[in-house]
Amino acid sequence: MSRLAWIRSSVFNCAFACVHPHGGFSKSTRDWGIAIFINDGRAGMTDHFNGIAVFVEVAGAGSFTRAAERLGLTKSAVSKAITRLEERLGEILFTRSTRNLTLTVSGEAYLASCVSAIDILRDTEDALGGRGDAPRGRLRIDMPAAFGRRVLVPLLTEICEATPDLQLSLSFTDRVIDPIEEGVDLVVRFGRSRDAAGLMAKTLVEQPQHICASPAYLARYGTPATLDDLARHVCLVGFRRGVPGRWSVRIDGVGQQIDPPPVHQIGDGDAIIAMAIAGMGLCQMPSVLVREKIADGRLVPVLEELRGPDVPVQLIWPGTRQASPRVRYMIDRLVDLGHAGRLG
């Protein structure tokens, strides 16, 4: 087991121990359900909890002083708790300077796991308190930038208006992420997800894709009539982990992936579309993102007779533990919206 995996495991073990009926903890920090023991001298299981709640508070406050004020502790006690936690983990969690306190890479990973563990505690308390079926608490969703802003955000706004106890943390990225590692509850992505341990996936909708360019670009470089013609064109492609994106086409009735000339590689869907409209090259994008541009003439589809299979929009979430009520609620709502045709 890697050190990072061990750290994550220890956090979740702490979370489950916290809800054990015989835990016997003396004091919880705010509403987290995690006990802090500062200089109490107790050993054993309690050692695993030392500093976790302090660490989360310091990460949120951005300073030892503000965290100490919120926790009702001295700055020295907070600093010592973090130092002991770092020594136990064998990792530096914060980069310290005279003016700034920032999380290290290990600190960011540890924080994501701590927050997920805290969510487990809250969900358990809700279930014991008879509130288990209500969608409440914080839900972290990561989505493609262009699709998220144009399609998902308006729908999520509607959902939140109907469920005021639901709180969202939204991030917009086009790269592939591990929701377990990143501490994300739900991930929305174009394309069919590869089988990955501990992940679940559901297709929300399928979108046709168009290869298109601006009228100015086609007037200057000509309109491609065959796939071979693409070799003489400027293509705008996305990329993931440094690898240029592929385009989906249909050859002799069979869907295939091709590698267009990756002249410009852009990691944002809106930027790709903007560059295509500006006459910088050909792009392939889902219909929901270019439909209006094609309708008003800013973009012109090409090679439509070779258009590939529709691309699925998938919802991905960690399957390593039972989904919380808020996660199940959001999955069901997004699936319903997909069936209603509101996802494009």
C-alpha positions as CSV (number, residue, x, y, z in Angstrom):
1,M,0.0,0.0,0.0
2,S,1.4,3.4,-0.9
3,R,1.9,6.0,1.8
4,L,-0.9,8.2,0.3
5,A,-3.3,5.2,0.3
6,W,-2.4,4.5,3.9
7,I,-3.1,8.1,4.9
8,R,-6.5,7.9,3.2
9,S,-7.3,4.6,4.9
10,S,-6.4,5.9,8.3
11,V,-8.7,8.9,7.9
12,F,-11.7,6.7,6.9
13,N,-10.9,4.3,9.8
14,C,-11.0,7.3,12.1
15,A,-14.4,8.3,10.6
16,F,-15.9,4.9,11.3
17,A,-14.4,4.7,14.8
18,C,-15.9,8.1,15.6
19,V,-19.4,6.8,15.1
20,H,-18.8,3.7,17.2
21,P,-21.3,3.7,20.1
22,H,-18.5,2.9,22.6
23,G,-16.1,5.6,21.4
24,G,-16.4,7.6,24.6
25,F,-15.1,10.9,23.1
26,S,-15.2,13.9,25.3
27,K,-15.6,16.9,23.0
28,S,-16.4,17.4,19.4
29,T,-15.3,20.3,17.3
30,R,-18.2,22.4,16.0
31,D,-20.5,20.1,14.0
32,W,-17.9,17.7,12.6
33,G,-18.2,14.9,15.0
34,I,-14.4,14.6,15.3
35,A,-12.9,14.8,18.7
36,I,-9.8,16.8,19.5
37,F,-7.4,15.8,22.3
38,I,-4.8,18.4,23.0
39,N,-2.1,17.3,25.5
40,D,-4.4,14.9,27.2
41,G,-1.8,12.1,27.4
42,R,-4.2,9.4,26.3
43,A,-2.8,6.7,23.9
44,G,-4.2,4.1,21.6
45,M,-7.1,4.8,19.3
46,T,-7.3,8.5,20.4
47,D,-3.9,9.1,18.9
48,H,-5.4,8.6,15.5
49,F,-7.7,11.5,16.0
50,N,-5.2,14.0,17.3
51,G,-4.9,17.0,15.0
52,I,-7.4,15.9,12.3
53,A,-10.1,18.5,13.2
54,V,-7.4,21.0,13.9
55,F,-5.9,20.3,10.5
56,V,-9.2,20.8,8.7
57,E,-9.8,24.1,10.5
58,V,-6.3,25.4,9.8
59,A,-6.7,24.5,6.1
60,G,-10.0,26.4,5.9
61,A,-8.8,29.4,7.9
62,G,-5.5,29.7,6.2
63,S,-3.6,30.5,9.4
64,F,-2.9,29.1,12.8
65,T,-4.1,32.3,14.5
66,R,-7.6,32.3,12.9
67,A,-8.0,28.5,13.4
68,A,-7.1,28.9,17.1
69,E,-9.7,31.6,17.5
70,R,-12.4,29.5,15.9
71,L,-11.4,26.4,18.0
72,G,-11.0,28.2,21.3
73,L,-7.4,27.1,21.6
74,T,-4.1,28.8,21.8
75,K,-2.0,29.3,18.7
76,S,0.7,27.2,20.2
77,A,-1.6,24.3,20.9
78,V,-2.8,24.4,17.2
79,S,0.7,24.6,15.9
80,K,1.8,21.7,18.1
81,A,-1.2,19.6,17.0
82,I,-0.3,20.0,13.3
83,T,3.3,19.2,14.0
84,R,2.4,16.0,15.8
85,L,0.0,15.0,13.0
86,E,2.7,15.6,10.4
87,E,5.2,13.5,12.4
88,R,2.6,10.7,12.7
89,L,1.9,10.7,9.0
90,G,5.5,11.2,8.0
91,E,4.3,13.9,5.6
92,I,4.5,17.7,5.5
93,L,1.0,19.0,5.2
94,F,1.6,22.8,5.1
95,T,4.2,25.0,3.5
96,R,5.0,27.7,6.1
97,S,6.4,31.2,5.6
98,T,6.2,34.4,7.5
99,R,3.2,35.5,5.5
100,N,1.6,32.5,4.0
101,L,0.4,29.0,5.0
102,T,-0.4,26.8,2.1
103,L,-1.2,23.1,1.7
104,T,1.3,20.8,0.2
105,V,0.3,18.2,-2.4
106,S,0.1,15.7,0.4
107,G,-1.9,18.2,2.5
108,E,-4.4,18.7,-0.3
109,A,-4.9,14.9,-0.6
110,Y,-5.2,14.5,3.1
111,L,-7.7,17.3,3.3
112,A,-9.9,15.8,0.6
113,S,-10.0,12.5,2.6
114,C,-10.7,14.3,5.8
115,V,-13.6,16.2,4.3
116,S,-15.0,12.9,2.9
117,A,-14.7,11.2,6.3
118,I,-16.5,14.1,7.9
119,D,-19.3,13.7,5.4
120,I,-19.6,10.1,6.5
121,L,-20.0,11.2,10.1
122,R,-22.6,13.7,9.2
123,D,-24.5,11.2,7.1
124,T,-24.5,8.7,9.9
125,E,-25.8,11.3,12.4
126,D,-28.5,12.2,9.9
127,A,-29.5,8.6,9.6
128,L,-29.6,8.0,13.4
129,G,-31.6,11.2,13.8
130,G,-34.2,10.2,11.2
131,R,-33.1,12.7,8.6
132,G,-31.4,10.2,6.3
133,D,-33.7,10.6,3.4
134,A,-33.5,14.4,3.1
135,P,-31.0,15.8,0.6
136,R,-28.9,18.1,2.8
137,G,-25.3,19.0,3.3
138,R,-22.5,19.7,0.9
139,L,-22.2,18.1,-2.5
140,R,-19.0,18.4,-4.6
141,I,-19.4,18.1,-8.3
142,D,-16.8,18.4,-11.0
143,M,-17.8,19.0,-14.6
144,P,-16.5,20.0,-18.1
145,A,-16.1,23.8,-18.2
146,A,-18.2,24.6,-21.3
147,F,-20.9,22.1,-20.7
148,G,-21.0,22.8,-17.0
149,R,-21.5,26.6,-17.4
150,R,-24.0,26.4,-20.2
151,V,-26.1,23.4,-19.4
152,L,-25.5,22.1,-15.9
153,V,-25.3,25.3,-13.8
154,P,-28.8,26.5,-14.7
155,L,-30.2,23.1,-13.9
156,L,-28.3,22.8,-10.6
157,T,-29.7,26.2,-9.7
158,E,-33.2,24.9,-10.1
159,I,-32.4,21.9,-8.0
160,C,-31.0,24.0,-5.2
161,E,-34.0,26.3,-5.2
162,A,-36.2,23.2,-4.5
163,T,-33.8,21.8,-1.9
164,P,-32.5,24.7,0.2
165,D,-30.6,22.4,2.6
166,L,-28.3,21.2,-0.2
167,Q,-25.0,23.1,-0.6
168,L,-22.9,22.8,-3.7
169,S,-19.1,23.0,-4.3
170,L,-18.6,23.1,-8.1
171,S,-15.4,22.8,-10.0
172,F,-14.9,23.0,-13.8
173,T,-12.2,20.9,-15.4
174,D,-11.8,19.1,-18.7
175,R,-9.0,16.8,-17.5
176,V,-9.6,13.3,-16.2
177,I,-9.7,13.1,-12.4
178,D,-10.1,10.4,-9.8
179,P,-13.1,11.4,-7.7
180,I,-11.9,9.4,-4.7
181,E,-8.5,11.0,-4.8
182,E,-9.9,14.5,-5.4
183,G,-12.6,14.2,-2.8
184,V,-15.4,14.8,-5.3
185,D,-18.8,13.3,-4.9
186,L,-19.9,13.4,-8.6
187,V,-18.0,13.8,-11.9
188,V,-19.6,14.6,-15.2
189,R,-17.6,13.8,-18.3
190,F,-18.0,13.3,-22.0
191,G,-17.1,9.8,-23.3
192,R,-17.5,6.4,-21.9
193,S,-15.5,5.9,-18.7
194,R,-13.0,3.1,-18.6
195,D,-13.6,0.5,-16.0
196,A,-11.9,1.7,-12.8
197,A,-11.8,0.1,-9.4
198,G,-14.2,1.7,-7.0
199,L,-16.1,3.9,-9.5
200,M,-19.7,3.7,-10.7
201,A,-21.0,5.4,-13.9
202,K,-24.3,6.1,-15.5
203,T,-25.0,7.6,-18.9
204,L,-27.2,10.8,-18.7
205,V,-27.6,11.5,-22.4
206,E,-25.8,10.9,-25.7
207,Q,-24.7,13.8,-27.9
208,P,-24.0,13.9,-31.7
209,Q,-20.6,15.5,-32.5
210,H,-19.8,17.9,-35.4
211,I,-16.6,18.7,-37.1
212,C,-16.9,22.4,-37.9
213,A,-15.1,25.6,-38.7
214,S,-15.8,29.2,-39.4
215,P,-16.8,30.4,-42.9
216,A,-13.6,32.6,-43.0
217,Y,-11.4,29.5,-42.3
218,L,-13.1,27.4,-45.0
219,A,-12.8,30.3,-47.5
220,R,-9.1,30.5,-46.8
221,Y,-8.2,26.8,-46.6
222,G,-11.0,25.1,-48.4
223,T,-13.6,22.6,-47.2
224,P,-12.3,19.1,-46.4
225,A,-14.2,16.4,-48.5
226,T,-12.4,13.3,-47.1
227,L,-10.7,12.3,-43.9
228,D,-7.4,12.4,-45.8
229,D,-7.9,16.1,-46.4
230,L,-7.6,16.7,-42.7
231,A,-3.9,16.2,-42.9
232,R,-3.7,19.5,-44.8
233,H,-5.8,21.4,-42.3
234,V,-5.3,23.1,-38.9
235,C,-7.1,21.2,-36.2
236,L,-8.0,22.4,-32.7
237,V,-8.1,19.5,-30.3
238,G,-8.4,19.0,-26.6
239,F,-5.8,17.1,-24.6
240,R,-5.7,15.0,-21.4
241,R,-2.5,14.3,-19.5
242,G,-0.5,15.7,-22.3
243,V,-2.1,13.4,-25.0
244,P,-4.0,15.2,-27.8
245,G,-7.6,14.3,-28.1
246,R,-8.9,12.0,-30.8
247,W,-11.9,12.6,-33.1
248,S,-14.8,10.2,-33.6
249,V,-15.9,9.3,-37.1
250,R,-17.7,6.6,-39.0
251,I,-15.9,4.7,-41.7
252,D,-17.8,2.2,-43.8
253,G,-20.6,2.4,-41.2
254,V,-18.2,1.5,-38.3
255,G,-17.4,4.0,-35.6
256,Q,-13.6,4.7,-35.3
257,Q,-11.2,7.1,-33.6
258,I,-8.8,9.1,-35.7
259,D,-5.9,11.4,-34.8
260,P,-6.3,14.7,-36.6
261,P,-3.2,17.0,-36.8
262,P,-3.1,18.5,-33.3
263,V,-1.8,21.9,-34.4
264,H,-3.4,23.7,-31.5
265,Q,-4.1,21.8,-28.2
266,I,-6.5,23.5,-25.8
267,G,-7.7,22.2,-22.5
268,D,-11.0,24.1,-22.4
269,G,-14.1,23.5,-24.6
270,D,-15.1,27.2,-24.7
271,A,-11.7,28.2,-25.8
272,I,-11.7,25.6,-28.6
273,I,-15.0,27.0,-29.9
274,A,-13.9,30.6,-29.6
275,M,-10.7,29.8,-31.6
276,A,-12.8,28.0,-34.2
277,I,-15.2,30.9,-34.6
278,A,-12.1,33.2,-34.9
279,G,-11.0,31.2,-38.0
280,M,-8.1,29.4,-36.3
281,G,-9.0,25.9,-37.5
282,L,-11.4,22.9,-37.5
283,C,-12.8,21.5,-34.3
284,Q,-15.0,18.6,-33.2
285,M,-17.5,19.4,-30.4
286,P,-20.7,18.0,-29.0
287,S,-23.9,19.4,-30.6
288,V,-25.1,21.0,-27.4
289,L,-22.0,23.3,-27.5
290,V,-22.1,24.4,-31.1
291,R,-25.7,24.1,-32.1
292,E,-26.4,27.8,-31.8
293,K,-23.2,28.7,-33.6
294,I,-24.1,26.5,-36.5
295,A,-27.6,27.9,-36.6
296,D,-26.5,31.5,-36.8
297,G,-23.7,30.8,-39.3
298,R,-20.7,31.4,-37.1
299,L,-19.7,27.8,-37.6
300,V,-20.2,25.4,-40.6
301,P,-20.3,21.6,-40.1
302,V,-18.1,19.6,-42.5
303,L,-17.8,15.8,-43.2
304,E,-21.3,15.2,-41.9
305,E,-21.6,12.0,-43.9
306,L,-18.7,10.6,-41.8
307,R,-20.1,11.8,-38.4
308,G,-19.2,9.3,-35.7
309,P,-21.3,7.7,-33.0
310,D,-22.9,9.9,-30.4
311,V,-20.7,10.7,-27.4
312,P,-22.2,9.8,-24.0
313,V,-22.4,12.3,-21.1
314,Q,-21.6,10.2,-18.1
315,L,-22.1,10.7,-14.4
316,I,-19.3,9.1,-12.3
317,W,-19.1,8.6,-8.6
318,P,-17.1,6.6,-6.0
319,G,-18.7,3.2,-5.4
320,T,-16.4,2.3,-2.5
321,R,-19.1,3.2,0.1
322,Q,-22.9,3.6,0.1
323,A,-23.9,6.8,-1.6
324,S,-25.3,9.5,0.8
325,P,-28.9,10.7,0.4
326,R,-27.7,13.9,-1.3
327,V,-25.6,12.0,-3.8
328,R,-28.5,9.6,-4.6
329,Y,-30.9,12.5,-4.9
330,M,-28.6,14.3,-7.4
331,I,-28.0,11.2,-9.4
332,D,-31.7,10.6,-9.7
333,R,-32.5,14.2,-10.6
334,L,-29.8,14.4,-13.3
335,V,-31.0,11.1,-14.8
336,D,-34.5,12.4,-14.9
337,L,-33.4,15.6,-16.6
338,G,-31.5,13.6,-19.1
339,H,-34.6,11.6,-19.9
340,A,-36.6,14.8,-20.2
341,G,-34.1,16.1,-22.9
342,R,-32.9,19.0,-20.8
343,L,-29.2,18.0,-20.9
344,G,-28.9,18.8,-24.6
